[in-house]
Amino acid sequence: MDCTIRPCKLDDAESMAELLNNKKIMDNLRDGLPYPYTADDAREYINFILNSDKNSTFAFAIVYEEKVVGCVGVFRQDNVYYRTAEMGYYVGEKYWNMGIATCAIRKVCKNVFDNTNIIRIYAEPFARNIASCRVLEKAGFTCEGTLRSSIVKNGIIEDSKIYAIIKEIKI
Ligand SMILES: CC(C)(COP(=O)(O)OP(=O)(O)OC[C@H]1O[C@@H](n2cnc3c(N)ncnc32)[C@H](O)[C@@H]1OP(=O)(O)O)[C@@H](O)C(=O)NCCC(=O)NCCS
C-alpha cells in the first residue's frame, strides 16, 4: 500500500465533505465540526487553512489511487511550545485498516521535520480510539501517558492519551 500527501486545495471540498460526514469519524474528533458536514463547511475550513500562517498551519490531503481519502493537519503551538506542533487526522471509513493513515502520518512528519524548525509533533487520541493509538505507534510515536478524565465527548467524561515523535537532531 502506498499513499501520497499534498497540500489541501479548495477543489478537495466535495471529497472532504463526503469523507467527514460520518458520525463514526466525528465521534473521534474534537467538537466544533458541524454534523451533517457539507461541502460548504469543507470550503470554509480549506479557505481558513489557505489563509493561515504558512509557517504554522499545514494541511495535507491523503491521496490513494488518485482519490482524496483523508486529511492530516499539523498546527504549530505558541510561546515556549513554538517548536512543537499538534497533529490531527482522519481517513474515510471505506478506506480503514489498509495502512493509509500510517503511511500518510509517516510522510507528513517527514515533510514537516524536513521543511520547518518543528522538532516535536504530538497527537491526543481519545483513549478508547484503539485504531488511532495503533496508527501512531506504527508511525513511530511514543505514548507519553494517559490524560485522565481530560475530555468530555458527547456528554461523557473520558481519558485521552498523548503520543509524540521527536525529530532526530544530529550535532
Ligand atoms: C484512526 C484512523 C485515522 C485510522 O486510519 P487507518 O487508515 O484505518 O489506519 P491504518 O490502517 O494505518 O492502521 C489502523 C490500525 O488499527 C488497527 N485497528 C483498527 N481498529 C481496531 C480495533 N478496534 N482494535 C484493535 N486494533 C484496531 C488495525 O488493525 C491497524 O493496525 P495493524 O496494521 O497493526 O493491523 C481512522 O480510523 C479514522 O479516521 N478514524 C476516525 C477519526 C480519528 O479517529 N482520527 C484520529 C483522531 S486522534
PDBQT file of the ligand as one rigid body, heavy atoms in Angstrom, charges set to zero:
ROOT
HETATM    1  C1  LIG A 201      -7.831   6.407  13.188  1.00  0.00    +0.000 C 
HETATM    2  C2  LIG A 201      -7.849   6.323  11.678  1.00  0.00    +0.000 C 
HETATM    3  C3  LIG A 201      -7.251   7.598  11.088  1.00  0.00    +0.000 C 
HETATM    4  C4  LIG A 201      -7.017   5.112  11.240  1.00  0.00    +0.000 C 
HETATM    5  O1  LIG A 201      -6.899   5.123   9.830  1.00  0.00    +0.000 OA
HETATM    6  P1  LIG A 201      -6.480   3.797   9.018  1.00  0.00    +0.000 P 
HETATM    7  O2  LIG A 201      -6.066   4.241   7.662  1.00  0.00    +0.000 OA
HETATM    8  O3  LIG A 201      -7.565   2.806   9.130  1.00  0.00    +0.000 OA
HETATM    9  O4  LIG A 201      -5.207   3.316   9.859  1.00  0.00    +0.000 OA
HETATM   10  P2  LIG A 201      -4.191   2.129   9.483  1.00  0.00    +0.000 P 
HETATM   11  O5  LIG A 201      -4.845   1.200   8.521  1.00  0.00    +0.000 OA
HETATM   12  O6  LIG A 201      -2.907   2.754   9.084  1.00  0.00    +0.000 OA
HETATM   13  O7  LIG A 201      -3.969   1.408  10.893  1.00  0.00    +0.000 OA
HETATM   14  C5  LIG A 201      -5.065   1.014  11.706  1.00  0.00    +0.000 C 
HETATM   15  C6  LIG A 201      -4.578   0.018  12.737  1.00  0.00    +0.000 C 
HETATM   16  O8  LIG A 201      -5.519  -0.051  13.802  1.00  0.00    +0.000 OA
HETATM   17  C7  LIG A 201      -5.921  -1.408  13.971  1.00  0.00    +0.000 C 
HETATM   18  N1  LIG A 201      -7.295  -1.378  14.480  1.00  0.00    +0.000 N 
HETATM   19  C8  LIG A 201      -8.368  -0.787  13.926  1.00  0.00    +0.000 A 
HETATM   20  N2  LIG A 201      -9.441  -0.969  14.705  1.00  0.00    +0.000 NA
HETATM   21  C9  LIG A 201      -9.027  -1.701  15.769  1.00  0.00    +0.000 A 
HETATM   22  C10 LIG A 201      -9.660  -2.195  16.927  1.00  0.00    +0.000 A 
HETATM   23  N3  LIG A 201     -10.960  -1.980  17.153  1.00  0.00    +0.000 N 
HETATM   24  N4  LIG A 201      -8.914  -2.903  17.827  1.00  0.00    +0.000 NA
HETATM   25  C11 LIG A 201      -7.602  -3.110  17.612  1.00  0.00    +0.000 A 
HETATM   26  N5  LIG A 201      -6.939  -2.653  16.543  1.00  0.00    +0.000 NA
HETATM   27  C12 LIG A 201      -7.653  -1.949  15.624  1.00  0.00    +0.000 A 
HETATM   28  C13 LIG A 201      -5.783  -2.008  12.591  1.00  0.00    +0.000 C 
HETATM   29  O9  LIG A 201      -5.769  -3.405  12.654  1.00  0.00    +0.000 OA
HETATM   30  C14 LIG A 201      -4.438  -1.381  12.178  1.00  0.00    +0.000 C 
HETATM   31  O10 LIG A 201      -3.360  -1.975  12.858  1.00  0.00    +0.000 OA
HETATM   32  P3  LIG A 201      -2.458  -3.156  12.191  1.00  0.00    +0.000 P 
HETATM   33  O11 LIG A 201      -1.853  -2.591  10.946  1.00  0.00    +0.000 OA
HETATM   34  O12 LIG A 201      -1.446  -3.471  13.255  1.00  0.00    +0.000 OA
HETATM   35  O13 LIG A 201      -3.380  -4.289  11.901  1.00  0.00    +0.000 OA
HETATM   36  C15 LIG A 201      -9.298   6.125  11.129  1.00  0.00    +0.000 C 
HETATM   37  O14 LIG A 201      -9.858   5.013  11.775  1.00  0.00    +0.000 OA
HETATM   38  C16 LIG A 201     -10.179   7.333  11.357  1.00  0.00    +0.000 C 
HETATM   39  O15 LIG A 201     -10.174   8.270  10.561  1.00  0.00    +0.000 OA
HETATM   40  N6  LIG A 201     -10.935   7.315  12.474  1.00  0.00    +0.000 N 
HETATM   41  C17 LIG A 201     -11.845   8.416  12.790  1.00  0.00    +0.000 C 
HETATM   42  C18 LIG A 201     -11.125   9.726  13.058  1.00  0.00    +0.000 C 
HETATM   43  C19 LIG A 201      -9.999   9.573  14.065  1.00  0.00    +0.000 C 
HETATM   44  O16 LIG A 201     -10.060   8.754  14.965  1.00  0.00    +0.000 OA
HETATM   45  N7  LIG A 201      -8.984  10.422  13.918  1.00  0.00    +0.000 N 
HETATM   46  C20 LIG A 201      -7.866  10.438  14.836  1.00  0.00    +0.000 C 
HETATM   47  C21 LIG A 201      -8.163  11.338  15.973  1.00  0.00    +0.000 C 
HETATM   48  S1  LIG A 201      -6.825  11.342  17.151  1.00  0.00    +0.000 SA
ENDROOT
TORSDOF 0
